Amino acid sequence: MEDIISLDKHYIAGTYGRFPVELVSGKGSLLQGADGKQYIDMGSGIAVSSFGTADDVWVEAVTKQLGCLQHTSNLYYTSPCALLAKALCEKTGMKKVFFSNSGAEANECAIKVARKYSAQKKGSDCYTIVTLQNSFHGRTLTTLAATGQEHYHELFQPLTPGFIHIEANDIAGLKKVVSEKKVAGILMECVQGEGGVLPVSKEFMNAAADLCKAQDIPLMIDEVQTGNGRCGALYAYMNYGIQPDIVSTAKGLGGGLPIGATLLGEKVQDVLKPGDHGSTFGGNPVCCAGALSVIERLDDAFLLDVQKKSEYIFAQLQNAPGVLEVTGMGLMIGIKTRRDVKEVLTQCRANGVLCLTAKDKLRLLPPLNIPMELLQKAVAIIKRSLI
């Protein structure tokens, strides 16, 4: 058999700094390397594999749908698409859903809806979208423009115009922008994942929600990484007691298959008309069947278990030797380490635990259903790797 790592380097565009591990199989929260080594999965494909690898319920739902109908296009009706939209709306109080293939596409849809809504209400010059410094909303030209990190912008100018980035938790700054600009929407993550696993304050989030309501500005919450149980609630905004007008999500929704969803609240539910937007693969029946098997299991008891696991990790690591700070929410956790984080990551991997990074932090995104005994073993290995 040809060396997979060599083939990858020869034939695949060099956009990823891959770790020197070839994964070949897995079950639950354990992954198997081509070298026979077993790893505890503390990354879940960057918050994608909500129920781990080869989850029996997910596999059955996907396999059953594969044997019926793998694709139709959006010219026809399919039950997985409609049933998933129903479940999402009933669990969130939102009214309509647009399905796409990724988080970036879900955010593109959110931005289009906000701009169309505001243009119709306030005029075509009302198009500015406010986002936060240190945010991340995707890698298309428009979602890069929405992303408040300049180093992502440098080589891809000109980006889509009409975005302003303000500091997170700066209520006065937000009010100033809204008073000076014609703002079509405010787009935020509850926890800035790629920005360092930094939760936005409840005061700021509630101030933004109040401002949007008073000024008739669509409030958009990016739940691409934070959503689908990851932060201990079905969606992270629910921890803040607010009700957005638009919610974008992806990653953990599909459980391992590509799907994005843009949830539309009452204010904007009828903004999109035939021809305004579309997606060839959006609402794909196989992806929707997998997503439905995920979303149906994220009930209150399951989410309480996520919270308990989160509390365990925080309690174990907050004052551990080699730890400077622990941030995050639910099972989306960032650890600022005294040692260089790359050294810690390498040590964890050598000892059988696969973690991630976010800027200068070690990032933990384990499967939501990781067994407690495996979580305890992984945390013990991480603690040893920190010193």
GIGI-V54460 format. One record per helix or strand of 3 or more residues. SS is the DSSP state (helix for helix, strand for strand). FROM is the first residue (numbers start at 1). LEN is the number of residues. If there is no record, write none. Layout:
[[SS,FROM,LEN] [SS,FROM,LEN]]
This chain:
[[helix,4,8] [strand,23,6] [strand,30,4] [strand,38,4] [helix,44,4] [helix,56,11] [helix,79,14] [strand,96,5] [helix,103,20] [strand,128,6] [helix,141,6] [helix,150,3] [strand,163,4] [helix,171,10] [strand,183,6] [helix,202,14] [strand,218,6] [helix,236,4] [strand,246,4] [helix,251,3] [strand,260,5] [helix,266,3] [helix,285,11] [helix,300,18] [strand,323,7] [strand,332,6] [helix,341,10] [strand,356,3] [strand,361,4] [helix,372,14]]
